[in-house]
């Protein structure tokens, strides 16, 4: 029987760059589509106001950055202690590998190997590691495990797509690539083969927005016309079921499997009810409490309309992890919630040891 380690992380793009993590918040404050009352800090939540401080969020930015870096080092140590044969990672594709020609709800990327150059077309400024623009990373895949998992899911009645090579992306979408870069933050190499499992988290907003985070003025125009919206993402409960199936297949295998969900939680630029300025912190805290308590009904019984209202689009990746851990009857061995009103999203890290 296979051994399983569960991890929850983020692939927050801001962490790749040396610039402060509050750039988007600043830009949103200046966007003409933002309601005027939200430009005044006196109208903000007290925690949000405190994080903004008297330096426009720079202190919080650096504290938040280094807290994430430390959690990635802890997650990497968990991986090194476990020594997985394969890493199965749930991540979302943001108009990178899947575009107008095909958008599968779920897709197993059973690649043998990919070579990534994350800084070649980087638009975020100097990368955190000061690596050259043409720096290459070779990432091992695990086609055999990918085929095994696709077979298991199909056998369970979950119609998953699979691929042996990239479609539009030359390597991996940033949800997967950033996760690997961060799990190798100290650049000692990432030796573990990975099977990315792509989730169409952005659904209705994927194609028209082309994966870009929107500002209030842009979103108002886009959302005004229903014809601009694509079909929805998979239901959270279906993601939960997929995770359960993955856990059963991993447990029945002869491999040591690390199952990882990668995403931040509520995103400000997806939370329309907050005018795209700040995330749904209250909902994030409620789901974090349910995660820690092993209250899987809270996760299992969520609808996609509720998830979208809360900016929980990318949390679909964690719904897959929640399903897997529910199937294994596990609560987190350790979990932390990083509240951030001004860096676009709250971050959660969790470990589910065997």
N, C-alpha and C positions, 0 to 999 in steps of 0.2 A: 504494500500500500504506500502511496506517495505521501510525503510530508508537505505541509503547506504553511507558508508564512504570509500574513496579510499586512500590507502597508497602505497608508493614505498620505499623499503628498500634494504639492501644487506644481504647476508648470508656469507660474506667473512670469510673463515676459520681461517685466521691468527689472527683474533680478539679473538679466544678462548684461545690463549696461551700467556705466558708472554714474549716469545722471540720476537726480533725485526721483523718488517714486511718486511724486505728487504732480507730475507734469500734466497728466490728463485732467486732474481735479482743477488745476489752474486754468486750463483751456476751457473746461466746461463752465467755470465761473464767468468767462468772457463771452460765451456763446450767446448770440441774441435770442435764442429760443428758450433760455432759462428764465423762469419766473423771477421778477425783480426781487421779491421778498427773500429768495434763497441766496442772493448775493450778499446778504447782510449776516455776519456770524452771530448776531444777537438772536437770530431766528433758528439757529442750529441746535441740535442735541448737545448737551454739555460736554460729552466725551468727544464729539466731533470738534467742538470749539477748542477743547484742550489740546487735541492732537494738532490742530492748526497753529495754536500758540501765537507767539509774537514773531515767529520767523517763517511764517507761511508753510508750516509743516515740515521743515527741513530736519528738525530734531527727531520727530516721529519717523520720518522717512528712514533715517539711518538706524534708529533702534529697531524698526520693523525689518529692515534688510538683514541686519546681523542676527536677529532672532531666527529668521528663516534659514540663514546659512548654517547656524548651529543645529537646527532640526534636520537639515539635510545630512550633516555629518553623522548625526545619531542614526538616521535611516540607513545610511551607507554601512555603518557598523553592524546594524541588524542584518543587512544582506551578507556582509562578510562573515559574520558569525554563523549564519544559516547555510551559506555556500549553495545557492540554488543551481539546479541543472538548467532551469529555464525560468525566465521572468515573463509573466503574462500581464500586460499593462492595458488598462482601460483609459482611453483618451479620446478627445473630440477632434474631428477634422473641420477646420475653419476655411473651407473653400481652397484647400491646398492640394489634396490628392483627388478629391471628388468634387466635380463641378456640374455644369448643366447636362452633361451626357449620362451621368449616373450618380445617384446619391443613395447608397444603401443605408438602411437603419443601423445595421451592424456589419462590420467586415473584419475578418481575421486576415492579417497581413503575414502570410507564411513565407517570408523572404529568407533566403540563405544568408544574405549580407547586404548592407548598404554602406555607401561612402557619403558622408555629409560634410558640407562646407557652410556652416551656419553664419559666417561673417561675410560671405562673398557679396551678398546683396543686403547687408544689414543697414537699417535706417534709424537705429536707436543711438548712434554715436559710438564712442569707443567701448568695446566690450570689457567686461569686468576683469578679465584675465590678461588684457593687453596682448591677445593673440593676433597673429597676422591675418589679414583678410582671406588669404588662400589656405588657411589651416584646415587640414582634413582629419576627420574622425571616421574610423572604420568600426561599424557596429555589427556585431554578429546576430544573425537570425537563427531560427530553429524551425525549418520547414516541417520536419517530422512531427514536432509537437503541435504546430499550427494545423496540420492535416488531421491529427488525432482529435484536437479540440473541435474543429469544424465538424468532423464525423459525429462526435458525441452530441454536439448541439443539434445537429440535424436529426439525430436519432431520438432526441427529446422533443422534437417538433418545433424547434426554434430555427426559423429559416434565416440562416446567416450566410452572407457572401464571403468569399475568400479570394485571395490573390497571391500570386507567386512573385510579382514584380510591381513596382509603383506605376501609377497611371499618369497623373499630372505632376505630382511632386517628384523631384529627382532622388529624394531619399526618404525622410520621414517628416510628417507634419510637426509643428512646433510643440504640440502637446507631448509627443513622445521624445523628440530630440532635446527639448529643454529639460525634460525630466532626467534624461541620461546625463546631460551636461551638469546638472545640479547634484545628482547622485555621485558624480565624480568631481565635486567642487574643488578638491585639492589636487586634481589631475594626477592620480595614480593609476589611471586606466579603468575601464569598465569591462570586465572579462565575461560577464554573464550574457548568454544568448537571450534575445527578447522576441516575444510574439506580441506585437501590438494588436489590440482589438479596438477598432475605430467605432465610435458611437456618433451618430448624427445628432449632436446635442442642440445645434442651432436651428434646425428645422425650418420654421416659417421665415426666419430672417436670413437664412444662409445665402441664397442665390442673389437676391436683389442687393443686399449689402456687401456681397462678395467677401464675406468674412471680416469686414472692417468693423471695429467699434464705432458706433454712431454717436454724434452729439445731438442735443435736444432739437436744434433747428432741422437737422437732417432726418431725425427719427419722426418728427411731426409730419413731414412730407411723405415719408415712406409708409407710415402706418395709416395715413389718411385713406389710402386706396387698398382695399382688400386684395385686388388683383395683383398687387406687388408681392404678396406673401405666397410662399411655397407651402406644400403640405407639412403637417406637424412632425416633430420628432417622435421616436417611439415612446410609449407610455412609461412612466417611472416603474410601474409594477412589472412591465415586461423586462426592463433592465434588471430588476430584482430577480426575476425568474432566470434570466440569462446567467447572472452571477451564481445562482444556486446550481445550475447545470454545469458551469465551469468548475465549481468546487467539487461536485460529484466526480467529474471526469478526472480532475487532478488527483483526488484521493484514490481513485481506482488505478492510477498509473504507477509506474515504477520510478517516476522522477520526483525530485525535490523541487517544488514549485513555489515561487514567490508571486503572489497576486497583488497587483498594485493599481490603485485608482489615482489618477493625476488630474487635479483641477483645483482652482480656488472655488470658494462657495458663491454666495450671491454676488453678482457683478453690478456695479453702479450703472454701466452703460446698457444694461439689459433690464433695469428696474424702472419701468415707465412711471409707476406711481410715485417715485421719488425724483421725477424729472431728470433721470439719468445722472444725478449728482452723487448719490451715495447708495450703498447696498442696503438690503433688507436685513439689518443686523438682528432684529428680534427673531425672525424666522430661522436664521442661521443658528442662533443660540438654542432654539427649541430643537432643531435637528441634531445639534451637537449633544445635547442632554440625552436625547433618545438613542444616539449612537453609543454613548458611554454606558447607558443603562441596558443596552441590548433590547430596547423597545423597537422591535422590527416592524410592528404593525404601523407605527407612525410613518415609517419609510414605505412599507409595502402598499399602503392605502392612499398614497399621493397621486393626484391626477396631473396630467401634463399642463392643464390650464392653471392649476395652483402653482406648479413649479415655475411656469413662465411669469406669472404675476410677481413672484418673489425674486426674479432674476436668477433662478436656480437652473438655468439651462445646462451649464457644465456639470452641475451636481449629478446629472444622469450617470456620469462615470462612477461616482460614489454609490449610486443606487446599485450598480453592478457589484461593487465591493460589499455593500451591505447584504445583498442577497447571498454572496459567497460565505460571508461570516455567519449569517443566520443559519445556513445549511450546516455549517461546522459547529453550531451552537457556541460561538465565541463572542465575548465582549473584548473591547480593547484592553491590552495589557498596559498601554500608556496612550494618552491622547491630550493634545493641547489645542486651544482655540485662540487665534491671534486676531483680536478685534481691530479693524482699521476702517474708519469712515472715509479716509481721504486718499487711499492708495488703490482705489477702484474695487477692492474686494477684501473680504475676510479670508484668512488662511487657516486651514486645519491640517494637523499631522496626527496620524494614528498608527499604532503598532498592534498587531494581533499575532502574538507568538504561538507556535505549536503547543 
